[in-house]
Amino acid sequence: MAFGCSLSHHNTLFPVPAQRQFFLKFAVDTIFVTYYASIHPQPGLEKMNLEKDKLDLIQNWNEAKEQVKRWTQTENDLRDKVIKGLFDSGTIEGTETIQIGSDWKLKVTRRLNYTLSNKDGALVSILQTLPSVIAENLIRWSPDLNLSMYRKLDATTQQLFIPVLSIKPAKPSLELVPPNANASTVHESD
């Protein structure tokens, strides 16, 4: 028993070992920080303590994130088993549909990912050997912005790109960093 709740395997509050482990570590860390602060007062440390509702929000987010990982893996495993058990294993690309009853169908679409590389100009060299009508239509070139270089441009030059550049907020990333985590592992990405 910890904090007035049973942490048995059948507990519905924290049914998954990873959730129990996170909760216990979180609780121990919280108790330690409180105890340490009481015997080693430091200015500003009290500002690090969040209100319970904010701590609950962080814990709920972290639990949901772990559940998404677990369910994503479960869905992938089950999808592979369904495909292996019900569909032709000789098909590597294309669509196959089976009737499963009451007018329901189950459809699998298999795809192959094709990726080109222009390492050392090899792709361009191959394209130069082909007739121009084929070479021009075979490969689609997609513009890719070098963000660090764009940010170095002066404002006037950046404004030239307004008609062709769309800037939208990306989904922010969020990471729960345990104490004593190596600061160099947390970095900002472009």
Buried (B, 14 or more C-beta within 10 A) or exposed (E): EEEEEEBEEEEEEBEBEBBBEBBBEBEEEEEEBEEEBEEEEEEEEEEEEEEEEEEEEBBEEBBEEBEEEEEEEEEEEEEEEEBEEEBEEEEEEEEBEEEEEEEEEBEBEEEEEEEEEEEEEEEEEBBEEEEEEEBEEEBEEEEEEEEEEEEEEEEEEEEEEEEEEEEEEEEEEEEEEEEEEEEEEEEEEE
